[in-house]
Amino acid sequence: MFRRTFWFTAGAAAGVWATTKVNRKLRQLTPESLAAQAANKAIETGHRLKDFALDVRAGMVQREAELGEALGLEAAPADRELPAQRGRAALGNTPYNTTHPHAHPTRSYNRNEDH
């Protein structure tokens, strides 16, 4: 009698354990869960890339200082910023295309405009 009770309880426990494992795995494979996992991996990869870029930048600054010292150049500040990106003002303030000889002064020349 005790032997049957033991095996019945062991079988029930194994069934509950297996059902729990299967349900947990099924929840991990839902589209929402997969999307969340992918987003977390992307964020983690972004952090790793950022850390790598910062390490490369620090190495560049260190190497530049070493080269400047070896060549006897004036040492530049170690944490100087990169130059700002140029905008359209650097290209000139011409509102029209000056490369075409018949360009209208108030609008750009587009030969496909009327077609």
N, CA, C and O atoms as CSV, one atom per row, in Angstrom:
chain,resi,resn,atom,element,x,y,z
A,1,MET,N,N,0.811,-1.192,0.000
A,1,MET,CA,C,0.000,0.000,0.000
A,1,MET,C,C,0.857,1.261,0.000
A,1,MET,O,O,0.595,2.202,-0.748
A,2,PHE,N,N,1.906,1.268,0.864
A,2,PHE,CA,C,2.773,2.440,0.907
A,2,PHE,C,C,3.579,2.586,-0.378
A,2,PHE,O,O,3.885,3.699,-0.807
A,3,ARG,N,N,3.915,1.464,-0.980
A,3,ARG,CA,C,4.676,1.494,-2.213
A,3,ARG,C,C,3.841,2.151,-3.317
A,3,ARG,O,O,4.367,2.978,-4.062
A,4,ARG,N,N,2.596,1.815,-3.438
A,4,ARG,CA,C,1.710,2.428,-4.448
A,4,ARG,C,C,1.531,3.915,-4.181
A,4,ARG,O,O,1.544,4.714,-5.118
A,5,THR,N,N,1.367,4.294,-2.941
A,5,THR,CA,C,1.209,5.713,-2.583
A,5,THR,C,C,2.476,6.490,-2.940
A,5,THR,O,O,2.404,7.596,-3.476
A,6,PHE,N,N,3.637,5.902,-2.638
A,6,PHE,CA,C,4.901,6.561,-2.974
A,6,PHE,C,C,5.013,6.796,-4.476
A,6,PHE,O,O,5.328,7.913,-4.888
A,7,TRP,N,N,4.768,5.792,-5.304
A,7,TRP,CA,C,4.897,5.931,-6.751
A,7,TRP,C,C,3.823,6.853,-7.324
A,7,TRP,O,O,4.076,7.580,-8.284
A,8,PHE,N,N,2.647,6.826,-6.749
A,8,PHE,CA,C,1.618,7.760,-7.207
A,8,PHE,C,C,2.044,9.204,-6.933
A,8,PHE,O,O,1.896,10.072,-7.794
A,9,THR,N,N,2.572,9.459,-5.730
A,9,THR,CA,C,3.021,10.810,-5.368
A,9,THR,C,C,4.211,11.221,-6.226
A,9,THR,O,O,4.271,12.363,-6.682
A,10,ALA,N,N,5.149,10.322,-6.453
A,10,ALA,CA,C,6.316,10.623,-7.293
A,10,ALA,C,C,5.870,10.931,-8.720
A,10,ALA,O,O,6.403,11.856,-9.332
A,11,GLY,N,N,4.937,10.206,-9.254
A,11,GLY,CA,C,4.424,10.457,-10.611
A,11,GLY,C,C,3.700,11.780,-10.709
A,11,GLY,O,O,3.856,12.514,-11.685
A,12,ALA,N,N,2.899,12.087,-9.685
A,12,ALA,CA,C,2.185,13.368,-9.681
A,12,ALA,C,C,3.166,14.529,-9.610
A,12,ALA,O,O,2.998,15.526,-10.312
A,13,ALA,N,N,4.185,14.411,-8.772
A,13,ALA,CA,C,5.197,15.469,-8.652
A,13,ALA,C,C,5.957,15.636,-9.972
A,13,ALA,O,O,6.219,16.761,-10.399
A,14,ALA,N,N,6.308,14.533,-10.608
A,14,ALA,CA,C,6.999,14.607,-11.900
A,14,ALA,C,C,6.095,15.253,-12.952
A,14,ALA,O,O,6.575,16.015,-13.791
A,15,GLY,N,N,4.824,14.963,-12.917
A,15,GLY,CA,C,3.888,15.570,-13.871
A,15,GLY,C,C,3.754,17.067,-13.653
A,15,GLY,O,O,3.733,17.838,-14.612
A,16,VAL,N,N,3.664,17.478,-12.401
A,16,VAL,CA,C,3.581,18.918,-12.090
A,16,VAL,C,C,4.861,19.619,-12.514
A,16,VAL,O,O,4.820,20.701,-13.100
A,17,TRP,N,N,6.012,18.993,-12.213
A,17,TRP,CA,C,7.300,19.591,-12.592
A,17,TRP,C,C,7.408,19.733,-14.112
A,17,TRP,O,O,7.814,20.786,-14.603
A,18,ALA,N,N,7.049,18.685,-14.863
A,18,ALA,CA,C,7.134,18.714,-16.327
A,18,ALA,C,C,6.170,19.754,-16.901
A,18,ALA,O,O,6.524,20.477,-17.833
A,19,THR,N,N,4.970,19.834,-16.360
A,19,THR,CA,C,3.988,20.820,-16.842
A,19,THR,C,C,4.485,22.233,-16.598
A,19,THR,O,O,4.342,23.101,-17.459
A,20,THR,N,N,5.066,22.469,-15.434
A,20,THR,CA,C,5.605,23.795,-15.128
A,20,THR,C,C,6.730,24.156,-16.086
A,20,THR,O,O,6.777,25.278,-16.592
A,21,LYS,N,N,7.646,23.209,-16.341
A,21,LYS,CA,C,8.761,23.458,-17.267
A,21,LYS,C,C,8.257,23.775,-18.674
A,21,LYS,O,O,8.746,24.704,-19.317
A,22,VAL,N,N,7.285,23.008,-19.148
A,22,VAL,CA,C,6.751,23.209,-20.496
A,22,VAL,C,C,6.056,24.559,-20.587
A,22,VAL,O,O,6.258,25.288,-21.558
A,23,ASN,N,N,5.245,24.905,-19.597
A,23,ASN,CA,C,4.549,26.202,-19.616
A,23,ASN,C,C,5.537,27.365,-19.571
A,23,ASN,O,O,5.336,28.371,-20.250
A,24,ARG,N,N,6.590,27.238,-18.788
A,24,ARG,CA,C,7.604,28.294,-18.713
A,24,ARG,C,C,8.290,28.465,-20.070
A,24,ARG,O,O,8.522,29.590,-20.511
A,25,LYS,N,N,8.612,27.359,-20.728
A,25,LYS,CA,C,9.267,27.419,-22.037
A,25,LYS,C,C,8.326,28.014,-23.087
A,25,LYS,O,O,8.759,28.781,-23.947
A,26,LEU,N,N,7.040,27.659,-23.015
A,26,LEU,CA,C,6.072,28.219,-23.955
A,26,LEU,C,C,5.934,29.732,-23.777
A,26,LEU,O,O,5.797,30.461,-24.759
A,27,ARG,N,N,5.970,30.208,-22.524
A,27,ARG,CA,C,5.909,31.657,-22.283
A,27,ARG,C,C,7.138,32.357,-22.832
A,27,ARG,O,O,7.045,33.500,-23.280
A,28,GLN,N,N,8.290,31.695,-22.807
A,28,GLN,CA,C,9.510,32.288,-23.353
A,28,GLN,C,C,9.470,32.389,-24.876
A,28,GLN,O,O,10.180,33.204,-25.464
A,29,LEU,N,N,8.650,31.571,-25.509
A,29,LEU,CA,C,8.607,31.532,-26.968
A,29,LEU,C,C,7.458,32.333,-27.562
A,29,LEU,O,O,7.222,32.255,-28.768
A,30,THR,N,N,6.737,33.100,-26.753
A,30,THR,CA,C,5.680,33.953,-27.308
A,30,THR,C,C,6.323,35.110,-28.062
A,30,THR,O,O,7.451,35.487,-27.744
A,31,PRO,N,N,5.643,35.684,-29.050
A,31,PRO,CA,C,6.221,36.793,-29.804
A,31,PRO,C,C,6.617,37.978,-28.919
A,31,PRO,O,O,7.652,38.604,-29.147
A,32,GLU,N,N,5.797,38.286,-27.910
A,32,GLU,CA,C,6.120,39.414,-27.045
A,32,GLU,C,C,7.405,39.148,-26.262
A,32,GLU,O,O,8.245,40.035,-26.112
A,33,SER,N,N,7.547,37.926,-25.768
A,33,SER,CA,C,8.743,37.573,-25.006
A,33,SER,C,C,9.981,37.575,-25.901
A,33,SER,O,O,11.046,38.041,-25.495
A,34,LEU,N,N,9.837,37.056,-27.113
A,34,LEU,CA,C,10.968,37.059,-28.042
A,34,LEU,C,C,11.373,38.478,-28.418
A,34,LEU,O,O,12.563,38.770,-28.539
A,35,ALA,N,N,10.393,39.366,-28.604
A,35,ALA,CA,C,10.693,40.760,-28.921
A,35,ALA,C,C,11.406,41.434,-27.754
A,35,ALA,O,O,12.351,42.196,-27.959
A,36,ALA,N,N,10.959,41.159,-26.537
A,36,ALA,CA,C,11.610,41.741,-25.367
A,36,ALA,C,C,13.038,41.233,-25.230
A,36,ALA,O,O,13.944,41.998,-24.899
A,37,GLN,N,N,13.241,39.941,-25.485
A,37,GLN,CA,C,14.594,39.385,-25.414
A,37,GLN,C,C,15.495,40.019,-26.469
A,37,GLN,O,O,16.653,40.332,-26.192
A,38,ALA,N,N,14.970,40.209,-27.674
A,38,ALA,CA,C,15.757,40.830,-28.739
A,38,ALA,C,C,16.092,42.276,-28.384
A,38,ALA,O,O,17.213,42.730,-28.614
A,39,ALA,N,N,15.131,42.991,-27.830
A,39,ALA,CA,C,15.378,44.383,-27.435
A,39,ALA,C,C,16.446,44.447,-26.349
A,39,ALA,O,O,17.323,45.310,-26.391
A,40,ASN,N,N,16.377,43.549,-25.386
A,40,ASN,CA,C,17.388,43.531,-24.323
A,40,ASN,C,C,18.772,43.229,-24.881
A,40,ASN,O,O,19.759,43.830,-24.457
A,41,LYS,N,N,18.848,42.301,-25.829
A,41,LYS,CA,C,20.137,41.984,-26.449
A,41,LYS,C,C,20.669,43.183,-27.238
A,41,LYS,O,O,21.868,43.463,-27.214
A,42,ALA,N,N,19.777,43.887,-27.934
A,42,ALA,CA,C,20.194,45.061,-28.703
A,42,ALA,C,C,20.720,46.159,-27.779
A,42,ALA,O,O,21.728,46.797,-28.080
A,43,ILE,N,N,20.042,46.375,-26.665
A,43,ILE,CA,C,20.489,47.391,-25.709
A,43,ILE,C,C,21.846,47.003,-25.129
A,43,ILE,O,O,22.735,47.844,-24.995
A,44,GLU,N,N,21.996,45.736,-24.788
A,44,GLU,CA,C,23.268,45.249,-24.245
A,44,GLU,C,C,24.392,45.432,-25.263
A,44,GLU,O,O,25.493,45.852,-24.908
A,45,THR,N,N,24.113,45.117,-26.524
A,45,THR,CA,C,25.109,45.286,-27.582
A,45,THR,C,C,25.456,46.751,-27.762
A,45,THR,O,O,26.620,47.093,-27.970
A,46,GLY,N,N,24.459,47.620,-27.685
A,46,GLY,CA,C,24.710,49.054,-27.790
A,46,GLY,C,C,25.620,49.556,-26.682
A,46,GLY,O,O,26.511,50.370,-26.924
A,47,HIS,N,N,25.396,49.073,-25.468
A,47,HIS,CA,C,26.253,49.467,-24.348
A,47,HIS,C,C,27.682,48.975,-24.557
A,47,HIS,O,O,28.644,49.687,-24.268
A,48,ARG,N,N,27.806,47.758,-25.060
A,48,ARG,CA,C,29.149,47.223,-25.315
A,48,ARG,C,C,29.865,48.029,-26.400
A,48,ARG,O,O,31.057,48.309,-26.280
A,49,LEU,N,N,29.137,48.402,-27.462
A,49,LEU,CA,C,29.740,49.209,-28.525
A,49,LEU,C,C,30.144,50.581,-28.013
A,49,LEU,O,O,31.199,51.099,-28.380
A,50,LYS,N,N,29.311,51.169,-27.167
A,50,LYS,CA,C,29.631,52.478,-26.598
A,50,LYS,C,C,30.888,52.387,-25.741
A,50,LYS,O,O,31.769,53.242,-25.832
A,51,ASP,N,N,30.972,51.343,-24.904
A,51,ASP,CA,C,32.160,51.153,-24.078
A,51,ASP,C,C,33.398,50.954,-24.945
A,51,ASP,O,O,34.466,51.484,-24.639
A,52,PHE,N,N,33.254,50.196,-26.022
A,52,PHE,CA,C,34.376,49.979,-26.939
A,52,PHE,C,C,34.817,51.294,-27.565
A,52,PHE,O,O,36.012,51.575,-27.641
A,53,ALA,N,N,33.853,52.104,-28.016
A,53,ALA,CA,C,34.190,53.387,-28.637
A,53,ALA,C,C,34.888,54.309,-27.636
A,53,ALA,O,O,35.836,55.008,-27.992
A,54,LEU,N,N,34.422,54.311,-26.395
A,54,LEU,CA,C,35.076,55.135,-25.370
A,54,LEU,C,C,36.494,54.651,-25.094
A,54,LEU,O,O,37.397,55.463,-24.895
A,55,ASP,N,N,36.697,53.335,-25.079
A,55,ASP,CA,C,38.045,52.801,-24.886
A,55,ASP,C,C,38.958,53.174,-26.042
A,55,ASP,O,O,40.116,53.537,-25.835
A,56,VAL,N,N,38.437,53.083,-27.262
A,56,VAL,CA,C,39.229,53.459,-28.441
A,56,VAL,C,C,39.582,54.937,-28.378
A,56,VAL,O,O,40.717,55.317,-28.665
A,57,ARG,N,N,38.630,55.763,-28.010
A,57,ARG,CA,C,38.867,57.216,-27.914
A,57,ARG,C,C,39.932,57.515,-26.855
A,57,ARG,O,O,40.824,58.333,-27.084
A,58,ALA,N,N,39.841,56.859,-25.704
A,58,ALA,CA,C,40.841,57.067,-24.654
A,58,ALA,C,C,42.218,56.616,-25.133
A,58,ALA,O,O,43.215,57.287,-24.866
A,59,GLY,N,N,42.281,55.493,-25.833
A,59,GLY,CA,C,43.545,55.022,-26.383
A,59,GLY,C,C,44.115,55.979,-27.406
A,59,GLY,O,O,45.326,56.195,-27.457
A,60,MET,N,N,43.242,56.558,-28.226
A,60,MET,CA,C,43.690,57.531,-29.224
A,60,MET,C,C,44.287,58.758,-28.547
A,60,MET,O,O,45.346,59.240,-28.948
A,61,VAL,N,N,43.612,59.256,-27.529
A,61,VAL,CA,C,44.101,60.438,-26.819
A,61,VAL,C,C,45.435,60.141,-26.151
A,61,VAL,O,O,46.353,60.960,-26.184
A,62,GLN,N,N,45.535,58.959,-25.543
A,62,GLN,CA,C,46.781,58.578,-24.890
A,62,GLN,C,C,47.907,58.461,-25.906
A,62,GLN,O,O,49.008,58.961,-25.679
A,63,ARG,N,N,47.632,57.803,-27.019
A,63,ARG,CA,C,48.667,57.629,-28.050
A,63,ARG,C,C,49.058,58.964,-28.667
A,63,ARG,O,O,50.231,59.187,-28.964
A,64,GLU,N,N,48.091,59.852,-28.862
A,64,GLU,CA,C,48.391,61.179,-29.404
A,64,GLU,C,C,49.303,61.943,-28.451
A,64,GLU,O,O,50.230,62.625,-28.887
A,65,ALA,N,N,49.039,61.828,-27.147
A,65,ALA,CA,C,49.899,62.489,-26.166
A,65,ALA,C,C,51.303,61.901,-26.191
A,65,ALA,O,O,52.286,62.636,-26.100
A,66,GLU,N,N,51.404,60.570,-26.314
A,66,GLU,CA,C,52.716,59.929,-26.387
A,66,GLU,C,C,53.488,60.385,-27.622
A,66,GLU,O,O,54.680,60.680,-27.542
A,67,LEU,N,N,52.802,60.442,-28.762
A,67,LEU,CA,C,53.463,60.881,-29.998
A,67,LEU,C,C,53.863,62.340,-29.918
A,67,LEU,O,O,54.950,62.718,-30.355
A,68,GLY,N,N,52.982,63.161,-29.358
A,68,GLY,CA,C,53.313,64.577,-29.203
A,68,GLY,C,C,54.521,64.771,-28.308
A,68,GLY,O,O,55.373,65.617,-28.581
A,69,GLU,N,N,54.599,63.994,-27.243
A,69,GLU,CA,C,55.741,64.086,-26.337
A,69,GLU,C,C,57.011,63.596,-27.031
A,69,GLU,O,O,58.072,64.199,-26.872
A,70,ALA,N,N,56.911,62.511,-27.798
A,70,ALA,CA,C,58.076,61.956,-28.491
A,70,ALA,C,C,58.580,62.906,-29.576
A,70,ALA,O,O,59.782,62.983,-29.825
A,71,LEU,N,N,57.665,63.628,-30.218
A,71,LEU,CA,C,58.057,64.542,-31.290
A,71,LEU,C,C,58.358,65.943,-30.772
A,71,LEU,O,O,58.802,66.804,-31.531
A,72,GLY,N,N,58.120,66.172,-29.502
A,72,GLY,CA,C,58.401,67.479,-28.918
A,72,GLY,C,C,57.358,68.522,-29.272
A,72,GLY,O,O,57.649,69.718,-29.261
A,73,LEU,N,N,56.155,68.087,-29.584
A,73,LEU,CA,C,55.085,69.026,-29.902
A,73,LEU,C,C,54.394,69.473,-28.627
A,73,LEU,O,O,54.499,68.822,-27.588
A,74,GLU,N,N,53.683,70.598,-28.718
A,74,GLU,CA,C,52.911,71.064,-27.570
A,74,GLU,C,C,51.826,70.067,-27.251
A,74,GLU,O,O,51.147,69.569,-28.149
A,75,ALA,N,N,51.662,69.777,-25.994
A,75,ALA,CA,C,50.625,68.823,-25.595
A,75,ALA,C,C,49.263,69.479,-25.696
A,75,ALA,O,O,49.052,70.585,-25.198
A,76,ALA,N,N,48.342,68.785,-26.345
A,76,ALA,CA,C,46.967,69.276,-26.461
A,76,ALA,C,C,46.192,68.821,-25.230
A,76,ALA,O,O,46.556,67.827,-24.602
A,77,PRO,N,N,45.129,69.537,-24.881
A,77,PRO,CA,C,44.323,69.081,-23.739
A,77,PRO,C,C,43.804,67.667,-23.986
A,77,PRO,O,O,43.390,67.334,-25.096
A,78,ALA,N,N,43.831,66.846,-22.951
A,78,ALA,CA,C,43.486,65.434,-23.103
A,78,ALA,C,C,42.023,65.206,-23.407
A,78,ALA,O,O,41.691,64.220,-24.064
A,79,ASP,N,N,41.140,66.069,-22.962
A,79,ASP,CA,C,39.710,65.825,-23.149
A,79,ASP,C,C,39.068,66.863,-24.056
A,79,ASP,O,O,37.958,67.327,-23.796
A,80,ARG,N,N,39.765,67.219,-25.109
A,80,ARG,CA,C,39.169,68.185,-26.029
A,80,ARG,C,C,38.042,67.526,-26.812
A,80,ARG,O,O,38.046,66.317,-27.042
A,81,GLU,N,N,37.101,68.326,-27.206
A,81,GLU,CA,C,35.934,67.825,-27.926
A,81,GLU,C,C,36.247,67.712,-29.410
A,81,GLU,O,O,37.136,68.390,-29.925
A,82,LEU,N,N,35.514,66.856,-30.080
A,82,LEU,CA,C,35.626,66.765,-31.535
A,82,LEU,C,C,35.048,68.039,-32.147
A,82,LEU,O,O,34.142,68.638,-31.567
A,83,PRO,N,N,35.552,68.465,-33.306
A,83,PRO,CA,C,34.988,69.661,-33.923
A,83,PRO,C,C,33.528,69.455,-34.294
A,83,PRO,O,O,33.104,68.348,-34.625
A,84,ALA,N,N,32.770,70.540,-34.234
A,84,ALA,CA,C,31.350,70.470,-34.565
A,84,ALA,C,C,31.184,70.173,-36.054
A,84,ALA,O,O,32.004,70.574,-36.879
A,85,GLN,N,N,30.127,69.476,-36.369
A,85,GLN,CA,C,29.859,69.149,-37.762
A,85,GLN,C,C,29.401,70.399,-38.502
A,85,GLN,O,O,28.600,71.185,-37.996
A,86,ARG,N,N,29.922,70.561,-39.698
A,86,ARG,CA,C,29.550,71.740,-40.479
A,86,ARG,C,C,28.143,71.614,-41.025
A,86,ARG,O,O,27.691,70.525,-41.381
A,87,GLY,N,N,27.469,72.728,-41.084
A,87,GLY,CA,C,26.119,72.758,-41.646
A,87,GLY,C,C,26.132,73.304,-43.050
A,87,GLY,O,O,27.179,73.332,-43.697
A,88,ARG,N,N,24.992,73.734,-43.528
A,88,ARG,CA,C,24.884,74.272,-44.877
A,88,ARG,C,C,25.610,75.606,-45.013
A,88,ARG,O,O,26.034,75.958,-46.114
A,89,ALA,N,N,25.762,76.346,-43.937
A,89,ALA,CA,C,26.402,77.653,-44.012
A,89,ALA,C,C,27.836,77.530,-44.520
A,89,ALA,O,O,28.346,78.453,-45.154
A,90,ALA,N,N,28.482,76.416,-44.252
A,90,ALA,CA,C,29.851,76.218,-44.708
A,90,ALA,C,C,29.907,76.046,-46.222
A,90,ALA,O,O,30.951,76.273,-46.835
A,91,LEU,N,N,28.803,75.651,-46.819
A,91,LEU,CA,C,28.776,75.449,-48.264
A,91,LEU,C,C,28.494,76.742,-49.009
A,91,LEU,O,O,28.606,76.780,-50.234
A,92,GLY,N,N,28.143,77.767,-48.321
A,92,GLY,CA,C,27.806,79.034,-48.952
A,92,GLY,C,C,26.327,79.318,-48.804
A,92,GLY,O,O,25.528,78.404,-48.600
A,93,ASN,N,N,25.967,80.568,-48.905
A,93,ASN,CA,C,24.579,80.968,-48.717
A,93,ASN,C,C,23.853,81.161,-50.038
A,93,ASN,O,O,23.002,82.044,-50.142
A,94,THR,N,N,24.162,80.371,-51.034
A,94,THR,CA,C,23.495,80.512,-52.325
A,94,THR,C,C,22.209,79.706,-52.302
A,94,THR,O,O,22.263,78.492,-52.109
A,95,PRO,N,N,21.037,80.341,-52.495
A,95,PRO,CA,C,19.774,79.622,-52.456
A,95,PRO,C,C,19.473,78.875,-53.742
A,95,PRO,O,O,18.452,78.192,-53.820
A,96,TYR,N,N,20.313,78.978,-54.741
A,96,TYR,CA,C,20.055,78.316,-56.017
A,96,TYR,C,C,21.325,77.642,-56.494
A,96,TYR,O,O,22.406,77.846,-55.943
A,97,ASN,N,N,21.172,76.847,-57.517
A,97,ASN,CA,C,22.274,76.076,-58.069
A,97,ASN,C,C,23.079,76.961,-59.013
A,97,ASN,O,O,22.558,77.414,-60.032
A,98,THR,N,N,24.342,77.210,-58.682
A,98,THR,CA,C,25.172,78.070,-59.526
A,98,THR,C,C,26.016,77.266,-60.501
A,98,THR,O,O,26.770,77.846,-61.282
A,99,THR,N,N,25.908,75.954,-60.473
A,99,THR,CA,C,26.723,75.149,-61.373
A,99,THR,C,C,26.141,75.099,-62.783
A,99,THR,O,O,26.878,74.852,-63.737
A,100,HIS,N,N,24.871,75.321,-62.932
A,100,HIS,CA,C,24.247,75.295,-64.247
A,100,HIS,C,C,24.166,76.719,-64.784
A,100,HIS,O,O,23.760,77.624,-64.054
A,101,PRO,N,N,24.545,76.939,-66.047
A,101,PRO,CA,C,24.586,78.312,-66.577
A,101,PRO,C,C,23.212,78.975,-66.682
A,101,PRO,O,O,23.141,80.204,-66.659
A,102,HIS,N,N,22.131,78.226,-66.795
A,102,HIS,CA,C,20.804,78.811,-66.952
A,102,HIS,C,C,19.970,78.683,-65.682
A,102,HIS,O,O,18.742,78.737,-65.738
A,103,ALA,N,N,20.622,78.517,-64.556
A,103,ALA,CA,C,19.895,78.323,-63.305
A,103,ALA,C,C,19.155,79.605,-62.934
A,103,ALA,O,O,19.692,80.707,-63.039
A,104,HIS,N,N,17.934,79.435,-62.507
A,104,HIS,CA,C,17.109,80.552,-62.078
A,104,HIS,C,C,17.581,80.989,-60.687
A,104,HIS,O,O,17.841,80.127,-59.848
A,105,PRO,N,N,17.702,82.275,-60.412
A,105,PRO,CA,C,18.260,82.720,-59.140
A,105,PRO,C,C,17.381,82.412,-57.915
A,105,PRO,O,O,17.883,82.468,-56.793
A,106,THR,N,N,16.112,82.097,-58.087
A,106,THR,CA,C,15.275,81.872,-56.911
A,106,THR,C,C,14.936,80.409,-56.686
A,106,THR,O,O,14.396,80.074,-55.632
A,107,ARG,N,N,15.227,79.527,-57.624
A,107,ARG,CA,C,14.943,78.118,-57.406
A,107,ARG,C,C,16.001,77.266,-58.076
A,107,ARG,O,O,16.683,77.717,-58.997
A,108,SER,N,N,16.136,76.031,-57.613
A,108,SER,CA,C,17.162,75.156,-58.153
A,108,SER,C,C,16.756,74.640,-59.527
A,108,SER,O,O,15.574,74.600,-59.865
A,109,TYR,N,N,17.742,74.250,-60.301
A,109,TYR,CA,C,17.516,73.722,-61.632
A,109,TYR,C,C,17.302,72.230,-61.544
A,109,TYR,O,O,18.148,71.502,-61.025
A,110,ASN,N,N,16.167,71.772,-62.052
A,110,ASN,CA,C,15.873,70.349,-62.103
A,110,ASN,C,C,15.312,70.054,-63.479
A,110,ASN,O,O,14.169,70.412,-63.765
A,111,ARG,N,N,16.079,69.414,-64.331
A,111,ARG,CA,C,15.631,69.207,-65.715
A,111,ARG,C,C,14.485,68.227,-65.804
A,111,ARG,O,O,13.803,68.192,-66.828
A,112,ASN,N,N,14.237,67.416,-64.760
A,112,ASN,CA,C,13.134,66.481,-64.754
A,112,ASN,C,C,11.877,67.055,-64.108
A,112,ASN,O,O,10.877,66.355,-63.946
A,113,GLU,N,N,11.935,68.304,-63.751
A,113,GLU,CA,C,10.836,68.925,-63.008
A,113,GLU,C,C,9.526,68.961,-63.802
A,113,GLU,O,O,8.453,68.764,-63.232
A,114,ASP,N,N,9.607,69.207,-65.092
A,114,ASP,CA,C,8.396,69.360,-65.901
A,114,ASP,C,C,7.921,68.042,-66.521
A,114,ASP,O,O,6.920,68.038,-67.238
A,115,HIS,N,N,8.578,66.977,-66.278
A,115,HIS,CA,C,8.240,65.724,-66.965
A,115,HIS,C,C,7.441,64.821,-66.141
A,115,HIS,O,O,7.083,63.731,-66.587
